[in-house]
């Protein structure tokens, strides 16, 4: 009965600035698991940005439908604080073919917050409302506007008020990262607070934060009461987490944990794709960046990271990854 109850749960791929780009979205959605993805944020200040900025962050706009090669929808994310500028850029996104506009009120980066973006707006719920309403009105119901928040900036006192502000502004869905800005990514995630928020709004609420395993997934859903979740760092750490969750929801069967060879093959495929458009030295940095994310919860990944972290030649780096070719790449 539990499996039947959970079958309809959706899984989103969270944006991560400088990490999850179009190629990463492609790789992570090749196996059935994710239902939608969100781009890195387009930074909005005070002007309507040219199309090239949107295409840079969301190359999928160039070939409708706006989706990964596997057909998983890609939603465009904006980050800013000026309602008029956000509205103008939402209209630009609509004109270019965006299927949904997501507003980022969750970014904890100090530089972003110092420039009045991301989680900095959570100190004033009315500013969240004004930003969402401006975008909602600009889109005129043609495509949905969604939002992502944290539980607050320094504390959780305004968590419910900020969530209600997104709904009042016209958001069709709300993703909640279960920590404040000041908590950053330090455990634990307060999934029970997402449940408190969910009880005070009527729009769908998506749970996000510290879902690293199947057990975490079940606990996050149980404590939050949310049907849907969003994975970010954990999807990079284990590219098969979403497919394993999906398989469990559909069959009740637990698949084995991802082996190191499976993860290493993802890195090799990623490098091959990036190498087609970037210099080897840049690809080396990107591969190491992803490998560093894989260290979470994997002793093998940690050992391999320590072994290859000083290598500077791409071919040497890839050859040094221990790969069992018996395992299929994520391709």
Secondary structure, DSSP 8 states (H G I E B T S, - for coil): -HHHHHTT--EEE---TTT--HHHHHHHTSSTT-SEEEEEEEE-SSS---HHHHHHH-GGGGSSS-B-TT--EEEEEEE-S-HHHHHHHHHHHHHTT-SEEEEEE----HHHHHTT-GGGGGG-HHHHHHHHHHHHHHHTTSSEEEEEEES-SSSSTTHHHHHHHHHHHT-SEEEEESS-TTTTT-S---HHHHHHHHTT-SSEEEEES---SHHHHHHHHHHH--SEEEESHHHHH-TTHHHHHHHHHHHS-------HHHHHHHHHHHHHHHHTTS-HHHHHHHHHHHHHHHTTT-HHHHHHHHHHTT---HHHHHHHS---TTS----
